[in-house]
Every structure is written in structure tokens, then in C-alpha cells.
Amino acid sequence: MPHWIVFAFLAAAPVLGACATTSTGAPTRPPDAPPTPASISPKQPGGDAADAEAAALLRLAKEDWGTKRDRWKTLRVPLADWKNWRRVRLWGQPTRATYRYGDDHYAVTSIWYQRTEGKDDPDACLAKFLDLTVPIAKSFDVKLGAPKVTRASQRIDGEDRPMLIEVVDGAVESLFSSDEYVGAVAAYQSWPGTCLVQGFAVVAGNHRDLAVKVRDRWVAEGAAKLAWEKGLKEAPEPKAR
């Protein structure tokens, strides 16, 4: 029973008490038919499609971007097909905000925001985050592939700010199965003296090419959309839940 949210945040938490499985209910649609609009919901974004996982991932690859806010209404989190994501808690590993896509956890994104001493640039913040989370991932038998790091930027209030994005594939192995995922982690230039990191992952065991397309879309379009609410005058308190 893989706790794949561990991989989503490169080990942020083996929580929510959920595993990455595909719904087993009998399909009500022909194999190639899209889900009926009325059947699509945050619980099952793949609706009544014969292959609900593929239908859900296709929505993440094509639907428009929107945003949801953290509990303190300070941070706008970009989400494709945004109405069908739920904000959830990672028990035992508080985060600024975490959202899941579907009860079967087709995708998950999570935000890590903390004060820091010393350097607060994206390189330093990503390094600190990985130092914290990778050992947790390994303790849950998360197997990580070779990371690929790219430099990017985001436009905030007319200013280009640096971002660092690490793309990585992984798997959670158990005695009974091996579940594959693709993901990425983005580190941002945020408030002085703070670190802001976002993790994103997609289940890839059954539809790897589609999952990679979803992940790559997040890297190219979504990661840079993360932003603090306009009007904030100082760094918000590093609260988490």
C-alpha cells in the first residue's frame, strides 16, 4: 500500500492514510468515450470514464489553470482543472498547503514555507528542503531516479525572480507491488529570510506518457504561477497544518 504522497514532496509525509490505486467500479462508458460532465467531481475527476485514471490525467494536461488559496489566504496555488482539487492535511508533516486531485490521488501538490538562517536564494532553499525530505523518502522505500535541474524565472510585480526546478522520477516499492510516479520540485525567491518550495507529482504506473505530459506542463506553465497575495507588506508567519 504505497504512500505516494511521500514522493510528491520528495518525502514530505507518508500520510492521508491513502494509497495510489485506480477505481475498480464497473465502467459505465464505452472504452474511448470521455466521462459525462455530470460525473466529474473532486472525488473522481475522471468521472464515469472506462479508464478514470487516464481521463483524470487528460484533464490535468488540457484544462485551464486556476488558483486556490492557503488556509490563511496569503498564497495563491496554481492548479490545472482547479475546481476538482481538494485542500488536505498531511498528518504528522505540516505544510503551508497541500492539495490532492481525486480520492485515488492521481496527483498531489504541496507547499513548504519556513524561515531560514543564512542564505535564502532558490539554490540554498532547495538544498535545505532536500536535506530534510530525501532521508524520509528513503525510509519509506521511495526509489528516486537521477534528478534534472533547470533554472527558470517568474514575473512578480513587474520583476523577474529566479526559480530552481528539479525534475525527478520515482517509485514506491513494497512486497506486493511497485508504483511509479513522476514529479518536480520548485524553489522560489520569496520574502527575505524565508524559503518557499513547491512539490508536484503524478501517478505514472498505468499511463506514463500522459503523466509525464502533465508533469512537464506543470514545470513549463504552472510552477511560475505560485504567488503571494498582492497587498502583503511583510512575510507572513510560517504557519503550517
C-alpha positions in Angstrom: 0.0 0.0 0.0 2.2 2.8 -1.2 2.1 6.2 0.5 2.9 8.1 -2.7 2.5 11.5 -1.2 6.0 10.8 0.1 7.2 11.1 -3.4 5.1 14.1 -4.3 7.0 16.1 -1.8 10.2 14.1 -2.1 9.2 12.6 1.2 7.2 15.3 2.8 4.9 12.7 4.5 3.5 9.2 4.4 0.1 10.5 5.3 -3.5 10.9 4.5 -3.7 7.1 5.1 -4.2 6.6 1.3 -2.6 4.6 -1.4 -2.4 5.3 -5.1 -4.9 2.9 -6.6 -7.3 3.1 -9.5 -11.0 2.8 -9.0 -12.3 -0.6 -9.6 -16.0 0.1 -10.1 -17.6 -1.2 -13.3 -17.2 1.4 -16.1 -20.4 2.9 -17.4 -19.0 4.4 -20.7 -17.5 2.9 -23.9 -13.7 2.5 -23.7 -12.8 5.6 -25.8 -15.7 7.8 -24.6 -14.9 10.8 -22.3 -16.7 11.0 -19.0 -20.1 12.6 -18.9 -19.7 16.2 -17.5 -22.1 15.5 -14.6 -20.0 12.6 -13.4 -16.8 14.7 -12.9 -16.1 15.8 -9.4 -13.2 16.4 -6.9 -13.8 12.9 -5.6 -13.4 11.4 -9.1 -12.2 13.9 -11.7 -12.1 11.0 -14.2 -15.9 10.7 -13.8 -17.6 7.6 -15.3 -14.9 7.0 -18.0 -14.0 3.4 -18.5 -10.4 4.4 -17.6 -11.0 7.0 -14.9 -7.2 7.5 -14.3 -6.5 8.3 -17.9 -9.5 10.6 -18.1 -8.3 12.5 -15.0 -4.8 12.9 -16.2 -6.0 14.1 -19.6 -7.9 16.8 -17.8 -4.7 17.9 -16.0 -3.0 18.0 -19.4 -5.7 20.2 -21.1 -7.9 22.1 -18.7 -7.4 25.7 -17.9 -5.3 26.9 -14.9 -6.9 28.4 -11.8 -5.8 29.0 -8.2 -6.8 28.0 -4.7 -5.6 29.8 -1.6 -3.9 28.5 1.5 -5.8 28.4 4.8 -4.5 31.9 5.8 -5.5 33.4 2.5 -1.9 34.6 1.8 -0.8 32.3 -1.0 -2.3 31.5 -4.4 -1.5 28.0 -5.6 -1.8 27.3 -9.4 -3.8 24.2 -10.3 -5.0 22.9 -13.7 -8.6 21.9 -13.6 -8.6 23.8 -10.3 -12.2 23.2 -9.3 -11.5 19.5 -8.9 -8.7 19.7 -6.4 -9.2 19.4 -2.6 -7.1 21.0 0.1 -6.0 18.3 2.5 -3.7 17.9 5.6 -0.6 15.8 5.8 -0.9 14.2 9.2 2.5 14.3 11.0 4.1 16.6 8.4 2.5 20.0 8.5 2.7 22.1 5.3 1.7 25.5 4.2 -0.9 24.0 1.9 -1.4 20.6 0.2 -4.0 19.6 -2.5 -4.9 16.3 -4.0 -6.5 15.5 -7.3 -9.1 12.8 -6.8 -9.7 10.4 -3.9 -7.4 8.0 -5.8 -4.6 10.5 -5.6 -3.9 10.9 -9.3 -1.8 14.0 -8.5 -0.8 16.0 -5.5 0.9 19.3 -4.8 2.3 20.6 -1.5 3.9 23.8 -0.3 6.8 24.1 2.2 7.3 27.6 3.7 9.7 28.3 6.6 12.0 30.9 8.0 15.7 30.2 7.4 19.0 31.4 8.7 21.8 32.2 6.2 21.1 32.1 2.5 17.5 32.3 1.3 18.0 32.0 -2.5 16.4 29.2 -4.5 19.6 27.1 -4.6 20.0 27.2 -0.8 16.3 26.6 -0.1 16.1 23.6 -2.5 19.2 22.1 -0.8 17.7 22.6 2.6 14.5 21.0 1.5 16.2 18.0 0.0 18.3 17.5 3.1 15.1 17.4 5.1 13.0 15.2 2.9 15.2 12.7 1.0 16.1 10.7 4.1 12.4 10.4 4.9 11.7 9.2 1.3 14.4 6.6 1.6 13.0 5.3 4.9 9.7 4.5 3.0 11.5 2.7 0.2 11.0 5.5 -2.3 13.4 4.9 -5.2 14.4 8.2 -6.8 15.9 8.4 -10.3 18.6 10.8 -11.4 17.4 14.4 -10.9 17.4 17.0 -13.7 17.8 20.6 -12.5 16.8 23.6 -14.6 16.8 27.4 -13.9 13.7 29.4 -14.7 12.1 32.7 -13.6 8.7 34.0 -12.6 7.3 37.5 -13.2 6.2 39.1 -9.9 5.1 42.8 -9.8 7.0 43.5 -13.0 10.2 41.9 -11.7 11.8 38.7 -12.9 12.7 36.5 -10.0 14.8 33.3 -10.2 13.4 29.8 -9.7 15.1 26.5 -9.5 13.2 23.4 -10.6 14.3 19.8 -10.1 12.6 17.1 -12.1 12.7 13.5 -10.8 11.0 10.2 -11.4 10.5 7.7 -8.6 8.8 4.5 -7.4 7.4 3.2 -4.1 8.3 -0.4 -3.7 6.7 -3.0 -1.4 6.5 -6.8 -1.2 3.4 -6.8 -3.4 3.8 -4.0 -5.9 5.9 -1.2 -7.3 4.1 2.1 -8.1 5.7 4.7 -10.3 5.4 8.4 -10.2 6.8 11.5 -12.0 7.3 14.8 -10.2 9.1 18.0 -9.8 10.1 20.4 -7.0 10.4 24.2 -7.5 12.2 26.6 -5.2 11.4 30.3 -5.3 12.9 33.6 -4.3 10.4 34.6 -1.6 10.5 37.0 1.4 13.9 37.8 2.8 14.8 35.2 5.5 12.3 32.6 4.2 12.2 29.6 1.9 9.3 28.7 -0.3 9.3 25.3 -2.1 6.5 23.6 -4.0 6.4 19.9 -4.9 4.2 18.3 -7.6 3.8 14.6 -8.5 1.6 12.5 -10.8 0.9 8.7 -10.7 2.6 7.2 -13.7 2.3 3.4 -13.4 -0.5 2.9 -16.0 -0.2 5.9 -18.3 3.4 7.1 -18.1 3.5 9.2 -21.2 0.4 11.1 -20.1 1.7 11.5 -16.6 5.0 13.0 -18.0 2.9 15.4 -20.1 1.1 16.6 -17.0 4.3 17.0 -15.0 6.0 18.8 -17.8 3.1 21.1 -18.2 3.3 22.0 -14.6 7.0 22.7 -14.9 6.5 24.9 -18.0 3.3 26.7 -17.1 2.2 26.1 -13.5 5.3 26.4 -11.2 5.8 30.0 -12.0 2.2 30.9 -11.2 2.7 30.4 -7.5 2.5 33.8 -5.8 1.8 35.5 -2.5 -1.4 37.6 -2.4 -0.9 41.1 -3.6 -1.1 43.7 -0.8 1.0 41.7 1.7 3.5 44.2 3.3 5.7 41.7 5.1 6.5 38.0 5.3 3.5 36.0 6.6 4.1 33.9 9.7 5.4 30.5 8.7 2.3 28.7 9.9 1.5 25.1 8.7 -1.1 22.5 9.2 
